[in-house]
């Protein structure tokens, strides 16, 4: 009827191992999910900030397409964002140009530090801004 203390201890150890095996994957999934969401938020904010920075540069009197792209790439490099596509329209910014459009396309992929999102398929973040000069 009564169990020996050694048998009781072994059963408790086995129960602890089973509980750990059940809880550990859930806790790790939540933790890595939080890391992915925070990195994704950083990428979104960085892309938005770089577009704003590029738009600010485009409003300067002597702005060129290259200076707008350089300003944006400097901001993106600061946060380690790679494989981005930047497009500035028109291709030549002259003093007579009244509107400048800036587009950025940033992939959510492993090169930008997102590993779990890559499993869900390729997604891209796109921002576009039009600036009146």
QUIHU-V437870 format. One record per residue. RES is the residue in one small letter. SS is DSSP state (alpha for helix, beta for strand, coil for the rest). PHI is phi in degrees with one decimal (999 if undefined). BURIAL is I if it has 16 or more other C-alpha atoms within 10 Angstrom, else O. Layout:
res->[RES | RES]
ss->[SS | SS]
phi->[PHI | PHI]
burial->[BURIAL | BURIAL]
This chain:
res->[x | x | x | x | x | x | x | x | x | x | x | x | x | x | x | x | x | x | x | x | x | x | x | x | x | x | x | x | x | x | x | x | x | x | x | x | x | x | x | x | x | x | x | x | x | x | x | x | x | x | x | x | x | x | x | x | x | x | x | x | x | x | x | x | x | x | x | x | x | x | x | x | x | x | x | x | x | x | x | x | x | x | x | x | x | x | x | x | x | x | x | x | x | x | x | x | x | x | x | x | x | x | x | x | x | x | x | x | x | x | x | x | x | x | x | x | x | x | x | x | x | x | x | x | x | x | x | x | x | x | x | x | x]
ss->[coil | coil | coil | coil | alpha | alpha | alpha | alpha | alpha | alpha | alpha | alpha | alpha | alpha | alpha | alpha | alpha | alpha | alpha | alpha | alpha | alpha | alpha | alpha | alpha | alpha | alpha | alpha | alpha | alpha | alpha | alpha | alpha | alpha | alpha | alpha | alpha | alpha | alpha | alpha | alpha | alpha | alpha | alpha | alpha | alpha | alpha | alpha | alpha | alpha | alpha | alpha | alpha | alpha | alpha | alpha | alpha | alpha | coil | coil | coil | coil | coil | coil | alpha | alpha | alpha | alpha | alpha | alpha | alpha | alpha | alpha | alpha | alpha | alpha | alpha | alpha | coil | coil | coil | coil | coil | coil | beta | beta | beta | beta | beta | coil | coil | coil | coil | coil | coil | coil | coil | coil | beta | beta | beta | beta | beta | beta | beta | beta | beta | beta | coil | alpha | alpha | alpha | coil | coil | coil | alpha | alpha | alpha | alpha | coil | coil | coil | beta | beta | beta | beta | beta | beta | beta | beta | beta | beta | coil]
phi->[999 | -92.2 | -88.8 | -74.5 | -60.3 | -67.5 | -65.1 | -63.4 | -63.8 | -62.9 | -64.7 | -65.9 | -62.5 | -64.6 | -65.7 | -64.1 | -63.7 | -66.6 | -61.1 | -62.6 | -63.5 | -81.2 | -87.5 | -56.2 | -61.7 | -67.9 | -64.0 | -64.8 | -62.1 | -64.5 | -64.1 | -68.0 | -63.1 | -66.0 | -64.9 | -62.9 | -65.4 | -68.6 | -67.1 | -62.7 | -63.0 | -64.1 | -65.0 | -61.5 | -65.0 | -66.2 | -64.5 | -63.5 | -65.0 | -68.0 | -66.1 | -63.8 | -64.4 | -65.8 | -65.4 | -63.1 | -66.3 | -66.2 | -80.1 | -68.7 | -58.7 | -100.2 | -69.2 | -125.7 | -60.3 | -64.3 | -69.3 | -66.3 | -64.6 | -61.3 | -61.9 | -69.4 | -66.3 | -62.2 | -68.0 | -68.3 | -66.1 | -59.6 | -101.1 | 74.4 | -92.8 | -121.1 | 60.3 | -88.7 | -119.3 | -117.5 | -130.0 | -119.2 | -123.7 | -76.5 | -71.7 | -121.5 | -98.3 | -114.1 | -61.6 | -83.4 | -71.6 | -101.4 | -124.4 | -125.0 | -111.6 | -119.8 | -120.6 | -135.0 | -128.9 | -118.4 | -79.2 | -88.7 | -144.6 | -65.7 | -68.1 | -100.6 | 89.8 | -106.7 | -102.8 | -73.5 | -65.1 | -60.3 | -67.7 | -84.4 | 110.9 | -83.5 | -123.9 | -124.9 | -104.1 | -126.4 | -128.0 | -141.5 | -136.8 | -112.4 | -119.2 | -91.2 | -94.1]
burial->[O | O | O | O | O | O | O | O | O | O | O | O | O | O | O | O | O | O | O | O | O | O | O | O | O | O | O | O | O | O | O | O | O | O | O | I | O | O | I | I | O | O | I | I | O | I | I | I | O | I | I | I | I | I | I | O | I | I | I | O | O | O | I | I | I | O | O | I | I | O | I | I | I | O | I | I | O | O | O | O | I | I | O | I | O | I | O | I | O | O | O | O | I | O | O | O | O | O | O | I | I | I | I | I | I | I | I | I | I | O | O | I | I | I | O | I | I | O | O | O | O | O | O | O | O | I | O | O | O | O | O | O | O]
